[in-house]
Amino acid sequence: MIRVLSAWIILVGGAFLAWTPAEAQEGRHRLFVLTDIEADPDDTQSLIRLLLYSNEIELEGLVATTSVWKRSNPEPEAIRAVIEIYDQILLNLRRHDPAYPDASELQALVREGQGGYGMASVGEGTETSGSQALVRAIEREDVRPLWINAWGGVNTLAQALFTLREARSPEEMARLVSKLRVYTISDQDDAGPWLRANFPELFYIVSPGGNYGQATWIGINSVIEGIDNSTISNRWLADNIQQDHGPLGAAYPDVAWGMEGDTPAYLALIPNGLSVPDRPDWGGWGGRYALYTPPPLGEDPANAVAGIIFNPETRPIWTNAQDSYGPPQRPEFGRSIRPGEAVETSARASLWRWRDAFQNDFAARMDWTFLSPAEANHPPVIKLQGGSEITVSSGEGFGINARGTVDPDGDSLTYYWFHYPEPGTWQGEVALGAENSDRIWIIAPEVDQREEFHMILAVTDKGDPPLTRYARVIVTVEP
């Protein structure tokens, strides 16, 4: 691959712009991971991907846990083994971004959680090194929320909050709980319902119960009819991740049950210009979720976890929300990219609509483990002219401009503007100009009450693999 730049400084309009992915963000997101690693190879897959984003996500804990699929004997040594391989490629990663942490710092985060299954392992005198580490992270003085990913069961989180509740006042507990953001990959023990019932203010993202087929996160590895699914194929993984991509790629295991079912828990924390983690209803790489009290799961055994039929939810949670989506068309002639017809309406569609983009991003990160900056691809840097919020009048024409957007490798760029209807109140059509220019002209819809719609700009370079970054503009239309 030929690159026109070997240093990460480019001249734009007489000013120098440095490509500094971590430093460009206003504070990295804090993340504490609970993983039933070794229950299924997909936890190791998700951990490998996560380490490649540890320059942009601040890891505060890596705790081995149990789950319905691994009811005893958490294996922190499996986490440590992956970090040891990360250490082998760290120097090359730092050629791309010096913010990657030392392997010793990551090893210091590894702990073991509750040794048994579910709430039977939670209570007085059952603290573990993992639950104690989580207590310390919760109590740490930091204005940023603490995101807690549960890739397996959540009884270690239940133990941490049980311990805190025994020692803190109700007012202090309310303050601490308000700092937490939990994303759990469905329910994999009975601690999830306990947490949601006992801490009604706890921010909780979950597809409740055990019916994985209805879950949002399943979109990461579902084969969807009517689209190209190649970026989740075994051949793609072999060619782009596993083979001839350094020791970390070689450690990425083959798929057993499903590829990276846990990865959606942290995809929204990757700073790509699209995801706003505190607004799951806006959608992003990790899917889209709405805040409501879901209907009872019923007596269907498919909804059970280890034979437990869950009681109805007692309060609103962030859970599955449907998107209608079909990939944009890329015709041979004429306009380079056009909207496609929807091929599916489902919760999983809110995630797989971004799948090719985050898979290509993963492939590029794996390239960083062994290629020089001049040989590898890096994402575009969008320069949106004006703010990310606009107020216009009913029927008014207005423009949005991203001129000045650059690519650190000098790659050609494709622009694609589209209306994302589901996050807004306006679900109707929005009249757009050419979707593939760096500027777009929009005619606001005719409305008789205040409405809001979300315009998304996706900028994709023509590097190998092609990488995409986004800008979101929220338009308020006054009658």
C-alpha positions in Angstrom: 0.0 0.0 0.0 1.4 3.4 -1.0 0.8 6.3 1.4 1.4 9.9 0.6 2.1 10.9 4.2 4.4 9.3 6.7 3.9 11.9 9.5 0.5 12.6 11.0 0.4 16.3 10.2 -1.5 17.7 7.3 -1.8 21.2 6.0 -5.4 22.5 5.7 -6.3 26.0 4.7 -2.9 27.3 6.0 -3.3 25.6 9.4 -1.7 22.4 10.6 -4.1 19.6 11.7 -2.6 16.7 13.7 -4.2 13.3 13.8 -4.4 12.6 17.5 -7.3 10.1 18.0 -7.3 9.9 21.8 -6.3 13.5 22.5 -9.0 14.9 20.2 -11.7 13.5 22.4 -13.1 15.4 25.3 -12.3 12.7 27.9 -12.2 9.0 27.2 -15.1 6.9 28.5 -14.4 4.8 31.6 -15.0 1.1 31.2 -15.1 -1.8 33.7 -15.6 -5.3 32.1 -17.1 -8.4 33.6 -16.5 -11.4 31.3 -17.3 -15.1 31.5 -14.2 -15.7 29.4 -13.6 -19.3 28.3 -17.4 -20.1 28.4 -17.3 -19.4 24.7 -14.4 -18.2 22.4 -16.3 -15.0 21.7 -15.2 -13.4 24.9 -11.6 -13.8 23.8 -12.5 -12.3 20.4 -14.2 -9.3 22.1 -11.3 -8.8 24.4 -8.8 -8.8 21.5 -10.8 -6.1 19.7 -11.2 -4.1 22.9 -7.5 -3.9 23.5 -7.1 -2.4 20.1 -9.2 0.5 21.3 -7.6 0.9 24.7 -6.0 4.1 23.5 -9.5 5.6 23.2 -11.4 3.8 26.1 -10.0 4.0 29.6 -10.1 0.5 31.0 -10.6 0.4 34.8 -11.3 -3.3 35.4 -11.1 -6.7 33.7 -12.8 -9.2 35.9 -13.4 -12.9 35.1 -17.0 -14.0 36.1 -19.5 -16.9 35.8 -22.6 -17.1 33.7 -25.3 -19.5 32.7 -22.8 -21.0 30.3 -20.0 -21.1 32.9 -21.4 -21.6 36.4 -18.2 -21.8 38.4 -14.4 -21.4 38.2 -13.9 -17.9 36.6 -10.6 -17.9 34.6 -8.7 -14.6 35.0 -5.6 -16.3 33.6 -7.3 -16.3 30.2 -7.5 -12.5 30.3 -3.9 -12.3 31.4 -2.8 -14.5 28.5 -4.4 -12.1 25.9 -2.7 -9.2 27.6 0.7 -10.9 27.3 0.2 -11.2 23.5 -0.9 -7.5 23.4 2.5 -6.7 25.0 4.2 -8.2 22.0 2.6 -5.7 19.6 2.4 -2.7 21.9 5.4 -0.9 20.5 4.0 -1.0 17.0 0.6 0.2 18.2 2.3 3.2 19.8 3.7 4.2 16.4 0.0 4.9 15.5 -1.0 6.4 18.8 1.2 6.8 22.0 -1.9 6.6 24.2 -2.0 2.8 24.2 -1.5 1.7 27.9 1.4 -0.5 29.2 0.6 -4.2 29.4 1.5 -4.0 33.1 -1.2 -1.4 33.7 -3.7 -3.8 32.1 -2.5 -6.8 34.0 -3.1 -4.8 37.2 -6.8 -4.5 36.3 -7.3 -8.3 36.1 -9.4 -9.8 39.0 -11.6 -12.8 39.7 -15.3 -12.2 40.5 -17.9 -14.4 42.3 -17.0 -18.0 42.1 -20.5 -19.4 41.9 -23.6 -18.9 39.8 -26.0 -16.0 40.2 -27.5 -14.6 43.4 -26.5 -17.7 45.4 -23.0 -16.2 45.4 -24.0 -12.7 46.6 -24.4 -11.6 50.2 -22.7 -10.9 53.5 -19.0 -12.0 53.5 -18.9 -13.1 49.9 -16.8 -10.2 48.5 -14.2 -11.1 45.9 -11.2 -9.3 44.6 -13.3 -8.5 41.5 -16.3 -7.1 43.5 -13.9 -5.1 45.7 -12.1 -3.6 42.6 -15.5 -2.7 41.2 -16.4 -0.9 44.5 -13.2 1.1 44.3 -14.0 2.1 40.7 -17.6 3.1 41.6 -16.3 5.2 44.5 -13.4 6.8 42.5 -13.8 10.6 42.3 -14.3 11.3 38.6 -16.9 13.4 36.9 -17.3 10.9 34.1 -19.8 8.0 34.4 -18.5 4.5 34.9 -19.6 2.1 32.1 -19.9 -1.5 33.3 -20.0 -4.2 30.6 -21.3 -7.6 31.5 -20.3 -10.1 28.9 -21.6 -12.9 31.2 -23.4 -12.9 34.5 -23.7 -9.8 36.7 -23.5 -11.2 40.2 -20.1 -9.5 40.7 -21.9 -6.2 40.1 -24.7 -7.3 42.4 -22.1 -8.1 45.1 -20.5 -4.7 44.7 -23.7 -2.8 45.1 -24.8 -5.1 48.0 -21.6 -4.2 49.8 -22.0 -0.5 49.1 -25.6 -0.5 50.2 -24.7 -2.1 53.6 -22.1 0.7 54.3 -23.5 3.8 52.7 -26.4 6.1 53.4 -29.4 6.1 51.0 -28.3 9.5 49.7 -24.8 8.4 49.1 -26.0 5.3 47.3 -28.2 7.3 45.1 -25.2 9.5 44.1 -23.0 6.5 43.4 -25.7 4.6 41.4 -26.3 7.8 39.3 -22.7 7.5 38.0 -23.2 4.0 36.6 -24.0 2.9 33.1 -24.6 -0.9 32.8 -24.7 -2.7 29.4 -25.3 -6.4 29.8 -25.4 -8.9 26.9 -28.9 -10.2 27.7 -29.5 -11.9 31.1 -27.0 -14.6 31.9 -27.9 -15.1 35.5 -30.7 -14.1 38.0 -28.6 -11.1 39.3 -29.8 -8.9 36.5 -33.5 -8.8 37.5 -32.4 -8.4 41.1 -30.3 -5.3 40.2 -33.1 -3.7 38.2 -35.6 -4.3 41.0 -33.4 -3.2 43.9 -31.8 -0.2 42.2 -34.7 1.4 40.2 -32.6 4.4 39.1 -29.7 2.3 37.7 -29.1 3.0 34.0 -29.4 -0.4 32.5 -29.2 -1.6 28.9 -30.3 -5.1 28.3 -32.4 -7.4 26.0 -34.0 -9.1 29.0 -34.4 -12.9 29.4 -32.8 -15.6 27.4 -34.4 -15.3 24.0 -31.3 -14.2 22.2 -33.0 -14.2 18.8 -34.9 -11.1 19.7 -31.9 -9.2 21.1 -30.3 -6.2 19.6 -26.7 -7.4 20.0 -27.4 -10.5 17.8 -27.1 -8.1 14.8 -23.3 -8.3 15.1 -23.2 -11.9 13.8 -26.6 -12.5 12.1 -26.6 -13.5 8.5 -29.2 -11.1 7.0 -31.1 -12.0 3.8 -30.7 -9.4 1.0 -27.3 -7.9 1.9 -23.7 -8.8 1.7 -22.6 -10.5 4.9 -19.0 -11.1 3.9 -17.5 -9.0 6.7 -18.6 -11.5 9.3 -17.6 -14.6 7.3 -15.0 -17.0 8.4 -13.0 -16.2 5.3 -13.1 -12.5 6.0 -11.9 -13.1 9.6 -9.1 -15.3 8.4 -7.9 -12.8 5.7 -8.3 -9.6 7.8 -7.8 -10.6 11.4 -6.3 -14.0 12.0 -3.7 -14.9 9.4 -0.6 -12.9 8.6 -1.8 -10.1 10.9 0.7 -10.5 13.8 0.5 -12.4 17.1 -2.7 -10.8 18.4 -4.5 -11.6 15.2 -3.3 -15.2 15.3 -4.7 -15.5 18.9 -8.2 -14.5 17.7 -10.1 -17.8 17.9 -12.4 -19.3 15.3 -16.2 -18.8 15.8 -17.8 -21.5 17.9 -21.4 -20.2 18.7 -21.4 -16.7 17.3 -18.8 -14.1 16.4 -18.2 -11.5 19.2 -21.6 -11.5 20.8 -20.2 -9.3 23.6 -18.6 -6.6 21.5 -21.8 -4.5 21.1 -21.5 -3.7 24.8 -18.6 -1.3 24.2 -19.0 -0.3 20.5 -20.9 2.9 21.5 -17.8 4.0 23.5 -15.6 4.2 20.5 -15.4 7.9 19.5 -16.5 7.9 15.9 -18.7 11.0 15.8 -21.9 9.0 15.7 -22.5 7.4 19.1 -23.6 9.3 22.1 -23.5 6.6 24.8 -25.7 8.4 27.3 -28.4 8.6 24.5 -28.9 5.0 23.5 -32.1 6.1 21.7 -30.0 8.0 19.2 -28.3 4.9 17.9 -24.8 4.0 16.9 -22.3 1.2 16.4 -23.7 -0.6 19.5 -27.3 -0.4 18.3 -30.3 1.7 19.4 -32.3 1.3 22.5 -35.5 2.9 23.9 -36.4 3.5 27.5 -39.6 1.7 28.4 -41.0 -1.1 30.5 -41.0 -4.1 28.3 -44.0 -6.5 28.3 -43.8 -9.7 30.3 -41.7 -12.4 28.7 -44.3 -15.1 29.2 -43.9 -18.8 29.9 -42.1 -19.6 26.7 -38.9 -21.6 27.7 -37.0 -19.7 25.0 -37.2 -16.7 27.4 -35.7 -18.6 30.3 -32.2 -18.5 31.7 -31.2 -21.8 33.2 -34.8 -22.7 33.6 -35.8 -19.4 35.4 -38.8 -17.7 33.9 -38.3 -14.0 34.7 -40.9 -12.0 36.4 -42.2 -8.9 34.6 -39.9 -5.9 34.7 -40.8 -3.4 37.4 -39.7 -0.2 35.7 -38.4 1.2 32.4 -35.1 0.0 31.1 -33.1 0.7 28.0 -34.0 -2.1 25.7 -34.7 -3.2 22.1 -35.8 -0.6 19.6 -36.4 -1.3 15.9 -34.8 0.3 12.9 -35.8 -0.1 9.3 -32.7 -0.3 7.1 -31.2 -1.4 3.8 -27.6 -0.7 2.8 -27.0 2.3 0.4 -26.6 1.5 -3.2 -23.3 2.2 -5.0 -24.1 2.2 -8.7 -21.5 1.8 -11.5 -22.4 5.1 -13.1 -23.8 8.4 -12.0 -24.1 9.5 -8.3 -21.6 7.4 -6.4 -23.9 6.5 -3.5 -27.7 6.5 -3.1 -30.1 5.4 -0.3 -31.1 1.8 -0.5 -34.5 0.2 0.1 -35.1 -1.2 3.6 -34.6 -5.0 3.7 -35.4 -5.5 7.4 -37.2 -3.8 10.3 -36.0 -5.2 13.7 -33.9 -4.5 16.8 -30.9 -6.2 15.3 -31.1 -3.9 12.2 -30.2 -1.0 14.5 -26.8 -2.6 15.0 -26.0 -4.4 11.7 -26.7 -1.2 9.7 -23.2 -0.1 10.9 -21.6 -3.5 10.8 -19.4 -3.2 7.7 -18.0 0.1 9.1 -17.0 -1.3 12.5 -15.7 -4.5 11.0 -13.4 -2.5 8.6 -12.4 -0.4 11.6 -11.4 -3.5 13.5 -9.4 -4.8 10.5 -7.5 -1.5 10.3 -6.7 -1.6 14.0 -5.3 -5.1 13.5 -3.1 -3.7 10.7 -1.7 -1.2 13.3 -0.3 -4.1 15.3 2.3 -4.9 12.6 2.3 -2.2 9.8 3.9 1.2 10.0 1.8 4.4 10.0 2.8 4.9 6.4 1.5 1.5 5.4 -1.7 1.3 7.4 -5.0 3.2 7.0 -6.4 5.7 9.5 -9.9 7.2 9.7 -11.0 10.6 8.2 -11.3 13.7 10.3 -14.6 15.4 9.7 -14.7 19.2 9.9 -18.3 20.2 10.3 -18.8 23.9 9.5 -21.2 25.3 12.1 -22.9 23.6 15.0 -24.3 20.2 15.5 -27.8 21.6 16.3 -29.8 23.7 13.9 -33.2 25.4 14.3 -35.2 26.2 11.1 -38.7 27.1 10.2 -41.3 24.8 8.6 -40.6 24.4 4.9 -37.3 26.4 5.1 -34.3 25.5 3.0 -30.9 25.4 4.7 -27.4 23.9 4.1 -25.0 21.9 6.1 -21.3 22.1 5.2 -18.4 19.7 5.9 -15.9 21.3 3.6 -12.5 21.0 5.1 -12.9 17.3 6.1 -9.5 15.6 5.6 -7.9 12.2 5.5 -4.6 11.7 7.4 -3.4 9.3 4.7 -4.4 11.6 1.8 -7.1 9.1 0.6 -10.0 10.2 -1.5 -13.3 10.5 0.4 -16.9 9.5 -0.2 -19.6 11.6 1.6 -23.0 10.3 2.4 -25.7 12.3 4.0 -28.9 10.6 5.2 -31.9 11.2 7.4 -31.9 8.8 10.4 -35.6 8.8 11.2 -35.9 6.6 14.2 -34.1 8.8 16.8 -36.2 11.9 16.0 -39.8 12.8 16.3 -40.2 13.4 12.5 -40.6 10.1 10.9 -41.6 11.4 7.4 -39.5 12.2 4.4 -36.9 14.9 4.3 -36.1 16.5 1.0 -32.3 16.3 0.3 -30.0 17.4 -2.4 -27.1 15.2 -3.7 -26.2 12.9 -0.8 -22.6 12.5 -1.9 -21.3 16.0 -1.7 -19.3 17.6 1.1 -22.2 20.1 1.4 -25.9 19.3 1.3 -29.1 21.4 0.8 -32.2 20.4 2.8 -35.8 21.5 2.6 -37.3 21.3 6.1 -40.6 19.4 6.2 -43.9 21.3 6.6 -45.0 20.9 10.2 -47.7 22.1 12.4 -45.9 21.4 15.7 -42.2 21.4 16.7 -40.4 18.4 15.3 -36.8 17.1 15.4 -34.9 15.0 12.9 -31.3 13.7 12.8 -29.1 14.1 9.8 -26.0 11.8 9.7 -22.9 12.4 7.6 -20.8 9.3 7.0 -17.4 10.0 5.4 -15.6 6.9 4.1 -12.1 6.9 2.7 -10.9 4.8 -0.2 -8.1 3.2 1.8 -7.7 -0.4 2.5 -9.8 -1.2 4.5 -12.1 1.7 3.9 -12.8 3.6 7.2 -15.8 5.7 8.2 -16.4 8.5 10.6 -19.6 10.5 11.2 -21.1 13.7 12.2 -24.7 14.0 13.6 -26.7 17.2 13.1 -30.0 17.5 15.0 -32.4 19.8 13.2 -35.4 21.3 15.1 -38.2 22.5 12.9 -40.5 25.2 14.2 -44.0 25.5 12.8 
